[in-house]
Amino acid sequence: MAHYLLSVYQPDGDPPPPEVLDPIMAELEKLNEDLRAAGAWVFAAGLHPPASATVVRDRDGETLLTDGPFTEGKEHLGGFTVIEAADLDEALRWGGRMARVVAPLSIEVRPIA
């Protein structure tokens, strides 16, 4: 069994209003329950907005801090789920289910090294 990262990318800006977001989150919790029942769920987390990020760099032994995300873009990583799957095909099936729940957002499925 391998671990896979299922990343949820969302547009920058304010989140949808509760009447839109609440049903999505309820469906996402159902998906997490299915992942747990299948023994595939490892953990999941949502992230604060990109503006809350701090980039840390080392320059000749000096730590440099920069407020904001590492890269600017129209979309950002909003959350992720780590799963355990037998192979990429199984991970992609879970990613497809997640994509249906959060549509039209994109899910990136990537094996963890």
N, C-alpha and C positions, 0 to 999 in steps of 0.2 A: 504494500500500500504506500502511496506517495501523498504528499501534501500539496495542495493547490491553493493559490490566492485568487479569490473572486473579488475583483475591485469594481466598485460602483462609481461611475463618473457622472457628474451632474453639472449643469450650467452655473456660472457665477451668478450671484445675486441672492435675493431673499428666497427662502424656501416657499413651497406652495402653501396656501392657507390650510388650516386644519381640516376643512371639509374635503380637501383633495388628498392631503398627506396621511390623515388618520387611517383611511381604508387601505392605503398602500402599506403602511406599517403593520396593520393587522394581518395582511396577506404575507408580508415578509416574516412575521412571527410564525405563521402556519408553515411556511417553507422551512424555517429553522427547526420547528418541531419534527417535520419529516426528515430533515438531515440528522437530527438526534436519534430518531427511531431507526434510521438506517445505519447508525454507527458512523456517519460521515462527518458530523459536525465537530469541529475543534474549538473555534471561537469566532466571534464577530464583534465589530465595533464601528460606531459612527464617529466621524471626525468633526471638530469645530471648523468654522470657515477658514479659508486660506489666510486671511488677514491675521489670524491668531498665531500663525507659524513664525518661528525664528530659525534662520539658517545659520549654522555654525561652521566656520572654516578655520583651518590652521594656515597661517602665513608665517613661515620662518620661526615657528615656535610660539607665535602670538595667536591667541584665539580671537577671531573676528566674528561679531554677531551682526546679522542683518535682519531687520523686521520684515515680515511678509513671507510669501511663498518663495520656494527655490526658483520656480519659473512662473511667469505671468501667462495666462491663457484665458480662453472663453469658458473652459470647463476645468474642473478640479476633482481630485479624489475626495469623495464625500463619505465613504465608508468601505468596509471590506469584510469578507468572511473567509476564514481558512477552513478548508475541508480536507478529508482524507478520502482518496478514491483509488480504485484498483488501477486505473489508467486514465489517459487524457480523454478518451471517449466518455467515460463516466463523469469526469469533471465537467466536460462540455455539456452533458445532459443537465447537470445541476445548474450550470451557468445559464443554460437556455430557460430553465424554469424561473431563475431569478430575473432574467431579462423580461420575461412575460409579466412578472409582478411589478417591476419598476418602469415598464415601458412608458415613455420612449427613451429612457436613459440607457446607456451602454454598460455592458459588463465585460471586463477583461479577465480572461482565465489564464493564469500563468503558473507553471510548476515551480515549487519552492526547491531550491538547490540544497 
